[in-house]
Amino acid sequence: MIRQLLGYFSLCMCLAANADELTVVAGWDKPPYVITENHSGFELELVNTILKELGHTMTPLYVPFGRSARQLENGVADIVLTLRAEHLVSDSLLSDVYVAYQNSAVSLASRNIVIEDATDLLPHTVLAFQTARDVLGSEYHSAVSNHHCYSEIASQERQVKMLLLGSVDVAVMDRNIFTWLRSQLPAKFQKDVVFHDLFERSEYRAAILNTELRQQFNAQLQRLKQDGRYQKLMNKYYLSYSTPSTD
């Protein structure tokens, strides 16, 4: 036991001696995952906790989600959040899965829209989050690639507002983001919707340039899952469908 404690304190001293201020790139406002106003949200708080316990400090940098991966190429970022191999990032740079989104096609209940597969989107105006066509599977990609009434935008708040005002027929986005953003809007936006579950959960990783830091990040992430702090953080932000299926 004493030997284990000495090893732990030696590790802490080593980490403190090599503490860095790390630039962490995240997509613009995606509450409850990323809340830019006060640098909070599930993803930012999780990563900040991990880095703090590894002896580092975090400086968040917010960019449109579609530009996140580019920050690796231009040397701006130490860590980029919410990435997958489909974002054309080398798998060797990606951490273990740390968060999962449950994307859905969302429509107003009053419109009685039936959507059972991606091809059912074709008669409707569709507004999706940036990179949706690249990360939501081949069937979705094929369905929307030649769809003239399909768009992707950075502002997910705008997605929610346009759907609830009836400006578009369908919004493609994560359930938790939709629910959170709708709850912040005035009464006129509080309309019943239908979630059409067309998609598997989208599991995301962090791109971390430094190999040693990536390994330490993965190990600390596993500790947070094992000691219950990961689930506690999920509960804080009222997340559902967000626990990664793989460690």
C-alpha contacts under 8 A as a table, 3 or more apart, distances in Angstrom:
res1	aa1	res2	aa2	distance
1	M	4	Q	5.07
1	M	5	L	6.28
2	I	5	L	5.09
2	I	6	L	6.15
3	R	6	L	5.11
3	R	7	G	6.15
4	Q	7	G	5.03
4	Q	8	Y	6.18
5	L	8	Y	4.99
5	L	9	F	6.17
6	L	9	F	5.19
6	L	10	S	6.04
7	G	10	S	5.08
7	G	11	L	6.21
8	Y	11	L	5.12
8	Y	12	C	6.30
9	F	12	C	4.98
9	F	13	M	6.17
10	S	13	M	5.14
10	S	14	C	6.15
11	L	14	C	5.05
11	L	15	L	6.15
12	C	15	L	5.12
12	C	16	A	6.06
12	C	54	L	7.63
12	C	55	G	7.47
13	M	16	A	5.08
13	M	17	A	6.08
14	C	17	A	5.13
14	C	18	N	6.39
15	L	18	N	5.11
15	L	19	A	5.92
15	L	54	L	6.08
15	L	55	G	5.25
15	L	56	H	7.98
16	A	19	A	5.06
16	A	54	L	7.87
16	A	55	G	5.10
16	A	56	H	7.78
18	N	55	G	7.60
19	A	54	L	7.98
19	A	55	G	5.20
19	A	56	H	4.88
19	A	57	T	7.60
20	D	55	G	7.54
20	D	56	H	5.00
20	D	57	T	6.36
21	E	56	H	5.88
21	E	57	T	4.74
21	E	58	M	5.78
21	E	59	T	6.88
22	L	56	H	7.04
22	L	57	T	6.13
22	L	58	M	5.03
22	L	59	T	5.96
22	L	77	A	7.85
22	L	78	D	5.85
22	L	79	I	7.45
23	T	58	M	6.08
23	T	59	T	4.83
23	T	60	P	5.86
23	T	61	L	6.69
23	T	76	V	7.47
23	T	77	A	5.33
23	T	78	D	5.30
23	T	79	I	6.44
24	V	58	M	6.48
24	V	59	T	5.95
24	V	60	P	4.79
24	V	61	L	5.94
24	V	77	A	6.09
24	V	78	D	6.14
24	V	79	I	4.75
24	V	80	V	5.70
24	V	81	L	7.25
25	V	60	P	5.84
25	V	61	L	4.70
25	V	62	Y	5.81
25	V	63	V	7.14
25	V	68	S	6.64
25	V	71	Q	7.55
25	V	77	A	6.22
25	V	78	D	7.99
25	V	79	I	6.20
25	V	80	V	4.62
25	V	81	L	6.13
26	A	34	V	7.36
26	A	60	P	6.99
26	A	61	L	6.22
26	A	62	Y	5.08
26	A	63	V	6.44
26	A	65	F	7.28
26	A	68	S	6.74
26	A	80	V	6.28
26	A	81	L	5.38
26	A	82	T	7.34
27	G	30	K	7.07
27	G	34	V	7.41
27	G	62	Y	5.51
27	G	63	V	5.20
27	G	64	P	5.30
27	G	65	F	4.23
27	G	66	G	7.90
27	G	68	S	6.48
27	G	81	L	7.73
27	G	82	T	7.94
28	W	34	V	7.35
28	W	36	T	6.87
28	W	62	Y	5.28
28	W	63	V	5.48
28	W	64	P	5.37
28	W	65	F	6.38
28	W	154	A	7.46
28	W	155	S	7.65
29	D	34	V	5.59
29	D	35	I	5.30
29	D	36	T	5.55
29	D	155	S	7.56
29	D	156	Q	7.66
30	K	33	Y	5.56
30	K	34	V	4.78
30	K	35	I	6.23
30	K	156	Q	6.98
30	K	177	I	6.36
31	P	34	V	4.99
31	P	35	I	5.13
31	P	41	G	6.30
31	P	177	I	5.65
31	P	180	W	6.57
31	P	181	L	7.10
32	P	35	I	6.49
32	P	41	G	5.09
32	P	42	F	6.22
32	P	176	N	7.05
32	P	177	I	6.16
32	P	180	W	6.52
32	P	237	Y	6.10
32	P	239	L	7.88
33	Y	40	S	7.96
33	Y	41	G	4.57
33	Y	42	F	4.53
33	Y	43	E	5.13
33	Y	44	L	7.21
33	Y	177	I	7.69
34	V	39	H	7.33
34	V	40	S	6.16
34	V	41	G	4.53
34	V	42	F	6.57
34	V	43	E	6.09
34	V	44	L	6.11
35	I	38	N	6.42
35	I	39	H	5.72
35	I	40	S	5.05
35	I	41	G	5.12
36	T	39	H	4.86
36	T	40	S	6.71
36	T	62	Y	7.51
37	E	40	S	7.69
39	H	44	L	6.86
39	H	60	P	7.39
40	S	43	E	7.92
40	S	44	L	5.66
40	S	45	E	5.79
41	G	44	L	5.55
41	G	45	E	5.91
41	G	237	Y	7.20
42	F	45	E	5.36
42	F	46	L	5.95
42	F	233	L	6.68
42	F	234	M	6.83
42	F	237	Y	6.49
43	E	46	L	5.15
43	E	47	V	6.10
43	E	81	L	7.96
43	E	99	V	7.54
44	L	47	V	5.28
44	L	48	N	5.89
45	E	48	N	5.04
45	E	49	T	6.03
46	L	49	T	5.21
46	L	50	I	6.35
46	L	230	Y	7.61
46	L	233	L	7.57
47	V	50	I	5.07
47	V	51	L	6.11
48	N	51	L	5.19
48	N	52	K	5.90
48	N	57	T	7.42
48	N	58	M	6.21
49	T	52	K	5.18
49	T	53	E	6.22
50	I	53	E	5.33
50	I	54	L	6.36
50	I	217	F	6.60
50	I	220	Q	6.13
50	I	221	L	6.80
51	L	54	L	4.93
51	L	55	G	6.32
51	L	56	H	5.13
51	L	57	T	6.45
51	L	58	M	7.11
51	L	217	F	7.42
52	K	55	G	5.04
52	K	56	H	5.06
52	K	57	T	5.92
52	K	58	M	7.90
53	E	56	H	7.35
54	L	216	Q	7.54
63	V	67	R	6.41
63	V	68	S	6.24
64	P	67	R	5.50
64	P	68	S	6.70
64	P	154	A	5.69
65	F	68	S	5.33
65	F	130	Q	6.27
65	F	131	T	7.80
65	F	154	A	6.41
66	G	69	A	7.50
66	G	130	Q	5.40
66	G	131	T	5.96
66	G	154	A	7.42
67	R	70	R	5.48
67	R	71	Q	7.16
68	S	71	Q	5.76
68	S	80	V	6.64
68	S	81	L	7.79
69	A	72	L	5.91
69	A	73	E	7.63
69	A	80	V	6.84
69	A	83	L	7.38
69	A	87	H	6.76
69	A	88	L	7.88
69	A	89	V	6.98
70	R	73	E	5.30
70	R	74	N	6.66
71	Q	74	N	5.35
71	Q	75	G	6.27
71	Q	76	V	5.38
71	Q	77	A	5.60
71	Q	80	V	7.58
72	L	75	G	5.41
72	L	76	V	6.43
72	L	77	A	5.59
72	L	78	D	7.54
72	L	79	I	8.00
72	L	80	V	7.43
73	E	76	V	7.85
75	G	78	D	7.88
77	A	80	V	6.50
78	D	208	I	6.17
78	D	209	L	6.01
78	D	210	N	7.66
79	I	206	A	6.59
79	I	207	A	5.52
79	I	208	I	4.68
79	I	209	L	6.76
80	V	83	L	7.30
80	V	206	A	5.58
80	V	207	A	5.10
80	V	208	I	6.79
81	L	204	Y	7.99
81	L	205	R	6.67
81	L	206	A	4.55
81	L	207	A	6.54
82	T	99	V	7.89
82	T	204	Y	5.08
82	T	205	R	5.63
82	T	206	A	5.90
83	L	86	E	7.98
83	L	87	H	6.40
83	L	89	V	7.81
83	L	94	L	7.92
83	L	204	Y	5.31
83	L	205	R	5.24
83	L	206	A	5.89
83	L	207	A	6.85
84	R	87	H	5.56
84	R	88	L	7.76
84	R	89	V	7.17
84	R	94	L	7.82
84	R	135	V	7.86
84	R	203	E	7.50
84	R	204	Y	5.59
84	R	205	R	6.13
85	A	88	L	5.53
85	A	89	V	5.49
85	A	90	S	6.75
85	A	91	D	6.11
86	E	89	V	7.31
86	E	134	D	6.35
86	E	135	V	6.05
87	H	134	D	7.50
87	H	135	V	7.80
89	V	93	L	7.29
89	V	94	L	7.75
89	V	207	A	7.69
90	S	93	L	5.62
90	S	94	L	7.12
91	D	94	L	5.28
93	L	207	A	5.21
93	L	208	I	5.57
93	L	209	L	5.95
93	L	211	T	7.67
93	L	214	R	7.84
94	L	205	R	5.93
94	L	206	A	5.52
94	L	207	A	4.43
94	L	208	I	6.25
94	L	214	R	7.84
95	S	98	Y	7.91
95	S	205	R	5.38
95	S	206	A	5.23
95	S	207	A	6.19
95	S	208	I	6.83
95	S	214	R	6.08
95	S	215	Q	7.76
95	S	217	F	7.49
95	S	218	N	6.35
96	D	205	R	5.85
96	D	206	A	7.59
96	D	218	N	5.97
96	D	247	D	6.75
97	V	100	A	7.70
97	V	203	E	6.19
97	V	204	Y	5.43
97	V	205	R	4.64
97	V	206	A	7.72
97	V	244	P	6.47
97	V	246	T	7.02
97	V	247	D	6.51
98	Y	203	E	7.71
98	Y	204	Y	6.38
98	Y	205	R	5.76
98	Y	206	A	7.65
98	Y	221	L	7.38
98	Y	244	P	6.62
98	Y	247	D	7.93
99	V	203	E	6.05
99	V	204	Y	5.56
99	V	205	R	7.12
99	V	242	S	5.99
99	V	243	T	6.37
99	V	244	P	5.74
100	A	201	R	6.24
100	A	202	S	5.38
100	A	203	E	4.22
100	A	204	Y	5.86
100	A	241	Y	7.10
100	A	242	S	4.61
100	A	243	T	6.12
100	A	244	P	5.37
101	Y	174	D	5.94
101	Y	175	R	7.86
101	Y	176	N	8.00
101	Y	201	R	5.70
101	Y	202	S	5.12
101	Y	203	E	6.45
101	Y	204	Y	7.89
101	Y	241	Y	6.77
101	Y	242	S	5.69
102	Q	174	D	5.26
102	Q	175	R	6.04
102	Q	176	N	7.75
102	Q	199	F	7.47
102	Q	200	E	7.06
102	Q	201	R	4.77
102	Q	202	S	6.32
102	Q	241	Y	5.96
102	Q	242	S	7.12
103	N	172	V	6.80
103	N	173	M	5.05
103	N	174	D	3.99
103	N	175	R	5.99
103	N	197	D	7.43
103	N	198	L	7.99
103	N	199	F	6.24
103	N	200	E	7.65
103	N	201	R	6.79
103	N	202	S	7.31
104	S	172	V	5.70
104	S	173	M	5.73
104	S	174	D	6.07
104	S	175	R	6.40
104	S	195	F	5.88
104	S	196	H	5.60
104	S	197	D	5.00
104	S	198	L	6.18
104	S	199	F	6.47
105	A	170	V	6.20
105	A	171	A	5.73
105	A	172	V	4.49
105	A	173	M	6.73
105	A	195	F	5.92
105	A	196	H	5.02
105	A	197	D	6.61
105	A	198	L	6.99
106	V	170	V	5.41
106	V	171	A	5.11
106	V	172	V	6.15
106	V	173	M	7.59
106	V	193	V	6.61
106	V	194	V	5.69
106	V	195	F	4.78
106	V	196	H	6.13
107	S	111	R	7.47
107	S	113	I	6.92
107	S	163	L	7.16
107	S	169	D	6.06
107	S	170	V	4.89
107	S	171	A	6.71
107	S	193	V	5.52
107	S	194	V	5.37
107	S	195	F	6.83
107	S	196	H	7.90
108	L	111	R	5.61
108	L	112	N	7.37
108	L	113	I	7.82
108	L	163	L	7.32
108	L	164	L	6.97
108	L	166	G	7.84
108	L	169	D	7.42
108	L	170	V	7.88
108	L	191	K	7.30
108	L	192	D	6.22
108	L	193	V	4.37
108	L	194	V	6.18
109	A	112	N	5.56
109	A	113	I	7.50
109	A	192	D	5.53
109	A	193	V	4.61
109	A	194	V	5.48
110	S	192	D	7.54
110	S	193	V	7.84
114	V	120	D	7.41
115	I	118	A	7.40
115	I	120	D	5.20
115	I	121	L	6.74
115	I	196	H	6.33
116	E	120	D	6.51
116	E	196	H	7.23
116	E	198	L	6.96
117	D	120	D	5.65
117	D	121	L	7.70
117	D	198	L	6.07
118	A	121	L	5.64
118	A	122	L	7.86
118	A	139	E	6.57
118	A	140	Y	5.34
118	A	143	A	6.03
118	A	198	L	7.04
119	T	122	L	5.70
119	T	140	Y	7.75
119	T	143	A	5.51
120	D	123	P	6.94
121	L	124	H	5.52
121	L	125	T	7.75
121	L	126	V	7.22
121	L	143	A	7.69
121	L	144	V	7.96
121	L	170	V	7.94
122	L	125	T	7.80
122	L	143	A	7.14
122	L	144	V	7.40
122	L	147	H	6.42
124	H	149	C	7.05
124	H	168	V	7.87
124	H	169	D	5.76
124	H	170	V	7.02
125	T	149	C	4.87
125	T	150	Y	6.05
125	T	168	V	5.31
125	T	169	D	5.16
125	T	170	V	6.29
126	V	149	C	6.26
126	V	150	Y	4.82
126	V	151	S	6.46
126	V	168	V	6.27
126	V	169	D	6.16
126	V	170	V	4.78
126	V	171	A	5.83
126	V	172	V	7.23
127	L	150	Y	6.00
127	L	151	S	5.05
127	L	152	E	5.75
127	L	153	I	7.36
127	L	159	Q	6.47
127	L	168	V	6.92
127	L	170	V	6.31
127	L	171	A	4.90
127	L	172	V	6.25
128	A	132	A	6.36
128	A	150	Y	7.72
128	A	151	S	6.19
128	A	152	E	4.64
128	A	153	I	6.54
128	A	159	Q	7.33
128	A	171	A	5.65
128	A	172	V	4.49
128	A	173	M	6.23
129	F	132	A	5.65
129	F	152	E	5.14
129	F	153	I	5.48
129	F	154	A	6.24
129	F	155	S	7.73
129	F	156	Q	6.69
129	F	159	Q	7.98
129	F	172	V	6.63
129	F	173	M	6.10
130	Q	152	E	5.00
130	Q	153	I	5.39
130	Q	154	A	5.71
131	T	134	D	5.29
131	T	135	V	6.42
131	T	152	E	7.40
132	A	135	V	5.35
132	A	136	L	5.76
132	A	152	E	7.39
132	A	172	V	7.98
133	R	136	L	5.94
133	R	137	G	7.44
133	R	140	Y	6.56
133	R	141	H	4.83
133	R	144	V	7.19
133	R	145	S	7.61
134	D	137	G	7.01
134	D	141	H	6.63
135	V	202	S	7.69
136	L	140	Y	6.19
136	L	141	H	7.15
136	L	199	F	6.73
136	L	200	E	7.98
136	L	202	S	7.55
137	G	140	Y	5.57
137	G	141	H	6.23
137	G	199	F	7.96
138	S	141	H	4.92
138	S	142	S	6.05
139	E	142	S	5.26
139	E	143	A	6.21
140	Y	143	A	5.08
140	Y	144	V	6.24
141	H	144	V	5.54
141	H	145	S	5.83
142	S	145	S	5.48
142	S	146	N	7.62
143	A	146	N	7.00
143	A	147	H	6.99
144	V	147	H	4.80
144	V	150	Y	6.54
147	H	150	Y	5.60
153	I	156	Q	7.34
153	I	159	Q	7.81
155	S	158	R	5.32
155	S	159	Q	6.64
156	Q	159	Q	4.81
156	Q	160	V	6.40
156	Q	173	M	7.91
156	Q	177	I	7.93
157	E	160	V	5.22
157	E	161	K	6.28
157	E	181	L	6.28
158	R	161	K	5.08
158	R	162	M	5.96
159	Q	162	M	5.36
159	Q	163	L	6.23
159	Q	171	A	6.25
160	V	163	L	5.29
160	V	164	L	6.18
160	V	171	A	7.17
160	V	178	F	6.47
160	V	181	L	7.11
160	V	182	R	6.75
161	K	164	L	5.21
161	K	165	L	5.98
161	K	182	R	7.99
161	K	189	F	7.29
162	M	165	L	5.18
162	M	166	G	6.14
162	M	167	S	4.95
162	M	168	V	5.99
163	L	166	G	5.14
163	L	167	S	5.85
163	L	168	V	5.21
163	L	169	D	6.38
163	L	170	V	6.48
163	L	171	A	6.28
164	L	167	S	7.63
164	L	189	F	5.71
164	L	190	Q	7.74
164	L	191	K	6.67
165	L	189	F	7.05
166	G	169	D	6.61
168	V	171	A	7.39
173	M	177	I	7.31
173	M	178	F	6.90
174	D	177	I	5.38
174	D	178	F	6.26
175	R	178	F	5.18
175	R	179	T	6.14
175	R	195	F	7.83
176	N	179	T	5.17
176	N	180	W	6.03
176	N	239	L	6.40
176	N	240	S	7.08
177	I	180	W	5.21
177	I	181	L	6.06
178	F	181	L	5.34
178	F	182	R	6.05
179	T	182	R	5.29
179	T	183	S	6.21
180	W	183	S	5.29
180	W	184	Q	6.82
181	L	184	Q	5.37
181	L	185	L	6.95
182	R	185	L	5.37
182	R	189	F	7.08
182	R	190	Q	6.95
183	S	190	Q	7.76
185	L	188	K	8.00
185	L	189	F	6.16
185	L	190	Q	7.49
186	P	189	F	5.86
186	P	190	Q	7.20
187	A	190	Q	5.30
188	K	191	K	7.51
201	R	241	Y	7.67
203	E	244	P	6.50
208	I	211	T	7.27
208	I	213	L	7.24
208	I	214	R	5.59
209	L	214	R	7.41
210	N	213	L	5.31
210	N	214	R	6.13
211	T	214	R	5.06
211	T	215	Q	6.33
212	E	215	Q	5.20
212	E	216	Q	6.23
213	L	216	Q	5.02
213	L	217	F	5.95
214	R	217	F	5.00
214	R	218	N	6.27
215	Q	218	N	5.21
215	Q	219	A	6.33
216	Q	219	A	5.12
216	Q	220	Q	6.13
217	F	220	Q	5.25
217	F	221	L	6.03
218	N	221	L	5.09
218	N	222	Q	6.31
219	A	222	Q	5.22
219	A	223	R	6.48
220	Q	223	R	5.00
220	Q	224	L	6.37
221	L	224	L	5.21
221	L	225	K	6.47
222	Q	225	K	5.16
222	Q	226	Q	6.23
222	Q	247	D	7.25
223	R	226	Q	5.04
223	R	227	D	6.10
224	L	227	D	5.37
224	L	228	G	6.16
224	L	229	R	5.15
224	L	230	Y	5.24
225	K	228	G	5.45
225	K	229	R	6.31
225	K	230	Y	4.97
225	K	231	Q	6.94
226	Q	229	R	7.83
227	D	230	Y	7.80
228	G	231	Q	5.45
228	G	232	K	6.23
229	R	232	K	4.87
229	R	233	L	6.12
230	Y	233	L	5.23
230	Y	234	M	6.39
231	Q	234	M	4.95
231	Q	235	N	6.23
232	K	235	N	5.08
232	K	236	K	6.28
233	L	236	K	4.98
233	L	237	Y	6.63
234	M	237	Y	5.46
234	M	238	Y	6.15
234	M	239	L	5.24
234	M	240	S	7.79
234	M	242	S	7.75
235	N	238	Y	4.88
235	N	239	L	6.17
236	K	239	L	7.83
239	L	242	S	6.20
240	S	243	T	7.71
244	P	247	D	6.80
